[in-house]
Amino acid sequence: MRLLLVEDDTMIGESLLDLLRGEHYAVDWVRDGEMADTALRSQSYDLMLLDLGLPRRDGIDVLRSLRARRDSVPVLIATARDAVGDRVAGLDAGADDYVVKPYDMTELLARIRALIRRRAGHGEPVFSHMGVTLNPATKEATLNNVPVLLSAREWAVIEPLISRPGVLLSRAQLEEKLYSWKDDISSNAVEVYIHGLRKKLGAGLIQTVRGLGYMVPRE
Protein backbone atom coordinates (compact mmCIF):
# COMPACT_ATOMS: atom_id res chain seq x y z
CA MET A 1 0.00 0.00 0.00
CA ARG A 2 1.27 3.45 -0.92
CA LEU A 3 0.59 6.48 1.27
CA LEU A 4 1.12 10.20 0.85
CA LEU A 5 2.37 11.89 4.01
CA VAL A 6 1.80 15.67 4.03
CA GLU A 7 3.60 17.15 7.03
CA ASP A 8 5.81 20.26 7.27
CA ASP A 9 7.28 19.54 10.72
CA THR A 10 10.58 17.70 10.14
CA MET A 11 10.63 15.87 13.48
CA ILE A 12 7.04 14.65 13.18
CA GLY A 13 7.50 13.78 9.51
CA GLU A 14 10.61 11.69 10.14
CA SER A 15 8.91 9.84 13.00
CA LEU A 16 5.85 9.09 10.87
CA LEU A 17 8.01 8.03 7.94
CA ASP A 18 9.84 5.49 10.10
CA LEU A 19 6.59 4.28 11.66
CA LEU A 20 4.75 3.80 8.37
CA ARG A 21 7.64 2.16 6.56
CA GLY A 22 8.02 -0.16 9.53
CA GLU A 23 4.42 -1.23 8.84
CA HIS A 24 5.34 -2.16 5.23
CA TYR A 25 3.79 0.93 3.63
CA ALA A 26 5.49 2.68 0.71
CA VAL A 27 5.45 6.37 1.67
CA ASP A 28 5.98 9.62 -0.23
CA TRP A 29 6.57 12.60 2.07
CA VAL A 30 5.88 16.20 1.01
CA ARG A 31 6.11 19.29 3.19
CA ASP A 32 3.79 21.90 1.69
CA GLY A 33 0.37 22.14 0.11
CA GLU A 34 1.52 22.80 -3.45
CA MET A 35 3.74 19.71 -3.44
CA ALA A 36 0.85 17.68 -2.02
CA ASP A 37 -1.46 18.79 -4.82
CA THR A 38 1.18 17.97 -7.44
CA ALA A 39 1.75 14.51 -5.96
CA LEU A 40 -1.97 13.76 -5.88
CA ARG A 41 -2.36 14.77 -9.53
CA SER A 42 0.53 12.58 -10.69
CA GLN A 43 0.32 9.47 -8.52
CA SER A 44 -2.34 7.11 -7.16
CA TYR A 45 -2.38 6.56 -3.39
CA ASP A 46 -4.19 4.23 -1.04
CA LEU A 47 -4.42 6.95 1.64
CA MET A 48 -3.28 10.50 2.40
CA LEU A 49 -2.23 11.56 5.89
CA LEU A 50 -2.78 15.31 5.81
CA ASP A 51 -1.68 18.14 8.10
CA LEU A 52 -3.66 21.37 7.75
CA GLY A 53 -1.27 24.19 8.69
CA LEU A 54 1.00 23.89 5.64
CA PRO A 55 3.28 26.35 3.84
CA ARG A 56 2.24 27.71 0.41
CA ARG A 57 -1.24 26.18 0.49
CA ASP A 58 -3.52 25.21 3.37
CA GLY A 59 -4.43 21.55 3.82
CA ILE A 60 -8.17 22.25 3.61
CA ASP A 61 -7.67 23.83 0.18
CA VAL A 62 -5.66 20.79 -0.97
CA LEU A 63 -8.48 18.54 0.24
CA ARG A 64 -11.21 20.55 -1.46
CA SER A 65 -9.30 20.48 -4.76
CA LEU A 66 -8.86 16.72 -4.42
CA ARG A 67 -12.56 16.11 -3.93
CA ALA A 68 -13.50 18.57 -6.67
CA ARG A 69 -11.58 16.27 -9.05
CA ARG A 70 -13.72 13.39 -7.74
CA ASP A 71 -10.66 11.65 -6.36
CA SER A 72 -11.89 9.26 -3.67
CA VAL A 73 -8.55 8.46 -2.00
CA PRO A 74 -9.12 8.14 1.77
CA VAL A 75 -7.89 11.17 3.71
CA LEU A 76 -6.96 11.16 7.38
CA ILE A 77 -6.37 14.67 8.73
CA ALA A 78 -3.71 14.78 11.46
CA THR A 79 -3.36 18.30 12.81
CA ALA A 80 -2.91 20.47 15.87
CA ARG A 81 -6.15 22.31 15.08
CA ASP A 82 -8.43 20.96 17.79
CA ALA A 83 -11.44 23.30 17.70
CA VAL A 84 -14.77 21.71 16.88
CA GLY A 85 -15.20 24.13 13.98
CA ASP A 86 -11.92 22.95 12.46
CA ARG A 87 -12.97 19.32 12.75
CA VAL A 88 -16.32 20.05 11.14
CA ALA A 89 -14.64 22.01 8.33
CA GLY A 90 -12.18 19.19 7.65
CA LEU A 91 -14.83 16.49 7.55
CA ASP A 92 -17.19 18.62 5.45
CA ALA A 93 -14.36 19.32 3.00
CA GLY A 94 -14.10 15.58 2.34
CA ALA A 95 -11.85 14.06 5.00
CA ASP A 96 -12.69 10.52 6.08
CA ASP A 97 -11.27 10.86 9.58
CA TYR A 98 -9.67 13.47 11.83
CA VAL A 99 -7.13 13.15 14.66
CA VAL A 100 -5.58 15.87 16.78
CA LYS A 101 -1.90 16.15 17.67
CA PRO A 102 -0.41 14.81 19.81
CA TYR A 103 -1.96 11.47 18.90
CA ASP A 104 -1.17 7.91 19.89
CA MET A 105 0.79 6.19 17.13
CA THR A 106 -0.95 2.84 17.59
CA GLU A 107 -4.34 4.53 17.28
CA LEU A 108 -3.17 6.35 14.15
CA LEU A 109 -2.12 3.06 12.55
CA ALA A 110 -5.48 1.49 13.46
CA ARG A 111 -7.33 4.39 11.83
CA ILE A 112 -5.21 4.04 8.68
CA ARG A 113 -5.96 0.31 8.49
CA ALA A 114 -9.68 0.95 9.00
CA LEU A 115 -9.82 3.51 6.18
CA ILE A 116 -7.94 1.22 3.79
CA ARG A 117 -10.28 -1.67 4.65
CA ARG A 118 -13.31 0.53 4.10
CA ARG A 119 -12.10 1.57 0.67
CA ALA A 120 -11.65 -2.10 -0.27
CA GLY A 121 -15.19 -2.83 0.92
CA HIS A 122 -14.18 -4.85 3.99
CA GLY A 123 -15.57 -4.43 7.47
CA GLU A 124 -13.60 -7.36 8.88
CA PRO A 125 -10.14 -6.69 10.40
CA VAL A 126 -8.57 -9.55 8.40
CA PHE A 127 -8.63 -10.68 4.77
CA SER A 128 -9.45 -14.36 4.18
CA HIS A 129 -9.64 -16.01 0.77
CA MET A 130 -8.90 -19.47 -0.65
CA GLY A 131 -7.42 -20.67 2.64
CA VAL A 132 -5.15 -17.63 3.00
CA THR A 133 -5.65 -15.18 5.86
CA LEU A 134 -3.86 -11.85 6.21
CA ASN A 135 -3.97 -9.72 9.36
CA PRO A 136 -2.90 -6.15 8.49
CA ALA A 137 -2.65 -5.18 12.16
CA THR A 138 -0.09 -7.85 13.06
CA LYS A 139 1.31 -8.53 9.56
CA GLU A 140 0.63 -12.24 10.15
CA ALA A 141 -0.24 -14.56 7.28
CA THR A 142 -1.54 -18.12 7.40
CA LEU A 143 -2.29 -20.80 4.82
CA ASN A 144 -4.91 -23.25 6.06
CA ASN A 145 -4.21 -21.98 9.60
CA VAL A 146 -0.46 -22.63 9.28
CA PRO A 147 1.72 -19.50 9.74
CA VAL A 148 3.56 -18.29 6.63
CA LEU A 149 6.40 -15.78 6.80
CA LEU A 150 6.11 -13.04 4.16
CA SER A 151 8.65 -10.34 3.43
CA ALA A 152 7.56 -6.68 3.48
CA ARG A 153 7.54 -6.54 -0.32
CA GLU A 154 5.63 -9.82 -0.66
CA TRP A 155 3.05 -8.44 1.75
CA ALA A 156 2.79 -5.24 -0.30
CA VAL A 157 1.99 -7.31 -3.40
CA ILE A 158 -0.48 -9.80 -1.94
CA GLU A 159 -2.52 -7.42 0.26
CA PRO A 160 -4.07 -5.33 -2.57
CA LEU A 161 -4.73 -8.48 -4.60
CA ILE A 162 -6.37 -10.57 -1.89
CA SER A 163 -8.38 -7.64 -0.51
CA ARG A 164 -10.23 -7.36 -3.85
CA PRO A 165 -10.68 -10.79 -5.46
CA GLY A 166 -11.48 -10.63 -9.14
CA VAL A 167 -9.89 -7.20 -9.61
CA LEU A 168 -7.04 -7.10 -12.12
CA LEU A 169 -3.92 -5.11 -11.20
CA SER A 170 -1.24 -4.36 -13.77
CA ARG A 171 2.46 -4.67 -13.04
CA ALA A 172 2.69 -0.86 -12.94
CA GLN A 173 -0.12 -0.66 -10.39
CA LEU A 174 1.59 -3.22 -8.17
CA GLU A 175 4.89 -1.36 -8.49
CA GLU A 176 3.11 1.74 -7.19
CA LYS A 177 2.16 -0.24 -4.07
CA LEU A 178 5.76 -1.38 -3.60
CA TYR A 179 7.88 1.69 -4.07
CA SER A 180 8.03 5.31 -2.99
CA TRP A 181 9.75 8.02 -5.05
CA LYS A 182 13.25 7.40 -3.73
CA ASP A 183 13.27 3.63 -4.21
CA ASP A 184 15.03 1.99 -7.12
CA ILE A 185 12.68 -0.24 -9.12
CA SER A 186 14.13 -3.36 -10.74
CA SER A 187 12.53 -4.38 -14.01
CA ASN A 188 11.29 -7.80 -12.83
CA ALA A 189 10.62 -7.08 -9.16
CA VAL A 190 6.89 -7.80 -9.30
CA GLU A 191 7.45 -11.11 -11.10
CA VAL A 192 10.00 -12.15 -8.45
CA TYR A 193 7.60 -11.42 -5.59
CA ILE A 194 4.70 -13.14 -7.36
CA HIS A 195 6.88 -16.22 -7.82
CA GLY A 196 7.77 -16.22 -4.11
CA LEU A 197 4.14 -15.80 -3.08
CA ARG A 198 3.03 -18.72 -5.25
CA LYS A 199 5.62 -20.95 -3.59
CA LYS A 200 4.48 -19.92 -0.11
CA LEU A 201 0.71 -19.58 -0.59
CA GLY A 202 -0.07 -21.96 -3.45
CA ALA A 203 0.31 -21.79 -7.21
CA GLY A 204 -3.40 -21.18 -7.81
CA LEU A 205 -3.83 -18.13 -5.58
CA ILE A 206 -2.48 -15.51 -7.99
CA GLN A 207 -3.43 -15.75 -11.64
CA THR A 208 -1.53 -14.13 -14.50
CA VAL A 209 -3.63 -12.46 -17.18
CA ARG A 210 -1.16 -12.34 -20.03
CA GLY A 211 -0.32 -8.84 -21.17
CA LEU A 212 -2.56 -7.25 -18.54
CA GLY A 213 -1.47 -8.14 -15.02
CA TYR A 214 -2.41 -10.26 -12.02
CA MET A 215 -5.48 -11.11 -9.98
CA VAL A 216 -6.71 -13.33 -7.18
CA PRO A 217 -9.73 -15.20 -8.57
CA ARG A 218 -13.11 -15.09 -6.93
CA GLU A 219 -14.02 -18.35 -5.22
LONULUM-789374 format. One record per residue (C-alpha): residue in one letter; z negated, x, y. Coordinates in steps of 0.1 Angstrom, whole numbers, plus 5000, padded with zeros to 4 digits. Layout:
% residues N
aZXY;...
//
This chain:
% residues 219
m500050005000;r500950135035;l498750065065;l499250115102;l496050245119;v496050185157;e493050365172;d492750585203;d489350735195;t489951065177;m486551065159;i486850705146;g490550755138;e489951065117;s487050895098;l489150595091;l492150805080;d489950985055;l488350665043;l491650475038;r493450765022;g490550804998;e491250444988;h494850534978;y496450385009;a499350555027;v498350555064;d500250605096;w497950665126;v499050595162;r496850615193;d498350385219;g499950045221;e503450155228;m503450375197;a502050095177;d504849855188;t507450125180;a506050175145;l505949805138;r509549765148;s510750055126;q508550035095;s507249775071;y503449765066;d501049585042;l498449565070;m497649675105;l494149785116;l494249725153;d491949835181;l492349635214;g491349875242;l494450105239;p496250335264;r499650225277;r499549885262;d496649655252;g496249565215;i496449185223;d499849235238;v501049435208;l499849155185;r501548885206;s504849075205;l504449115167;r503948745161;a506748655186;r509048845163;r507748635134;d506448935116;s503748815093;v502049145085;p498249095081;v496349215112;l492649305112;i491349365147;a488549635148;t487249665183;a484149715205;r484949385223;d482249165210;a482348865233;v483148525217;g486048485241;d487548815229;r487348705193;v488948375200;a491748545220;g492348785192;l492548525165;d494548285186;a497048565193;g497748595156;a495048815141;d493948735105;d490448875109;y488249035135;v485349295132;v483249445159;k482349815161;p480249965148;y481149805115;d480149885079;m482950085062;t482449915028;e482749575045;l485849685063;l487549795031;a486549455015;r488249275044;i491349485040;r491549405003;a491049035009;l493849025035;i496249215012;r495348974983;r495948675005;r499348795016;a500348844979;g499148484972;h496048584951;g492548444956;e491148644926;p489648994933;v491649144904;f495249144893;s495849064856;h499249044840;m500749114805;g497449264793;v497049494824;t494149444848;l493849614882;n490649604903;p491549714939;a487849744948;t486949994922;k490450134915;e489850064878;a492749984854;t492649854819;l495249774792;n493949514767;n490449584780;v490749954774;p490350174805;v493450364817;l493250644842;l495850614870;s496650864897;a496550764933;r500350754935;e500750564902;w498250314916;a500350284948;v503450204927;i501949954902;e499749754926;p502649594947;l504649534915;i501949364894;s500549164924;r503948984926;p505548934892;g509148854894;v509649014928;l512149304929;l511249614949;s513849884956;r513050254953;a512950274991;q510449994993;l508250164968;e508550494986;e507250315017;k504150224998;l503650584986;y504150795017;s503050805053;w505150975080;k503751325074;d504251335036;d507151505020;i509151274998;s510751414966;s514051254956;n512851134922;a509251064929;v509350694922;e511150754889;v508551004879;y505650764886;i507450474869;h507850694838;g504150784838;l503150414842;r505250304813;k503650564790;k500150454801;l500650074804;g503549994780;a507250034782;g507849664788;l505649624819;i508049754845;q511649664842;t514549854859;v517249644875;r520049884877;g521249974912;l518549744927;g515049854919;y512049764897;m510049454889;v507249334867;p508649034848;r506948694849;e505248604817;
//
